[in-house]
Amino acid sequence: MEKSFEEIKQEFINASLDEKIKLYTSTQGLTVEQFKELLAYFPIKHLDKLEEAVNGL
């Protein structure tokens, strides 16, 4: 069973930094708006780590 976006979002909010990065880079099927919404819950001071992970795909 696929998780709903709300379930993914709650998991993302409660995740550690490394888990957030893994979720953001491995979750498929989200819209651009949904990815933007997840970014609102990502600690801005660590955006460089997320950028490195995304660029490494």
C-alpha positions as semicolon CSV with decimal commas, in nm:
position;residue;x (nm);y (nm);z (nm)
1;M;0,000;0,000;0,000
2;E;0,136;0,340;-0,099
3;K;0,166;0,607;0,164
4;S;-0,042;0,920;0,126
5;F;0,134;1,254;0,101
6;E;0,016;1,340;0,453
7;E;0,182;1,022;0,586
8;I;0,502;1,103;0,399
9;K;0,493;1,459;0,530
10;Q;0,449;1,346;0,892
11;E;0,733;1,097;0,854
12;F;0,949;1,375;0,704
13;I;0,867;1,619;0,986
14;N;0,963;1,363;1,252
15;A;1,275;1,235;1,074
16;S;1,637;1,309;1,156
17;L;1,837;1,519;0,911
18;D;1,980;1,213;0,734
19;E;1,636;1,051;0,719
20;K;1,489;1,373;0,575
21;I;1,753;1,373;0,300
22;K;1,688;1,005;0,223
23;L;1,311;1,056;0,211
24;Y;1,341;1,368;-0,007
25;T;1,572;1,201;-0,257
26;S;1,403;0,859;-0,269
27;T;1,031;0,942;-0,264
28;Q;0,877;0,919;-0,608
29;G;0,551;1,041;-0,752
30;L;0,524;1,371;-0,566
31;T;0,432;1,692;-0,741
32;V;0,659;1,996;-0,744
33;E;0,423;2,159;-0,494
34;Q;0,450;1,861;-0,259
35;F;0,830;1,866;-0,277
36;K;0,818;2,240;-0,199
37;E;0,594;2,171;0,099
38;L;0,845;1,918;0,234
39;L;1,121;2,176;0,197
40;A;0,932;2,400;0,440
41;Y;1,013;2,140;0,708
42;F;1,380;2,106;0,618
43;P;1,632;2,296;0,835
44;I;1,750;2,578;0,611
45;K;2,102;2,577;0,755
46;H;2,150;2,226;0,611
47;L;2,020;2,293;0,259
48;D;2,372;2,245;0,125
49;K;2,363;1,879;0,236
50;L;2,030;1,826;0,061
51;E;2,161;1,995;-0,252
52;E;2,467;1,766;-0,254
53;A;2,243;1,459;-0,220
54;V;2,010;1,571;-0,498
55;N;2,298;1,656;-0,731
56;G;2,458;1,318;-0,657
57;L;2,161;1,124;-0,795
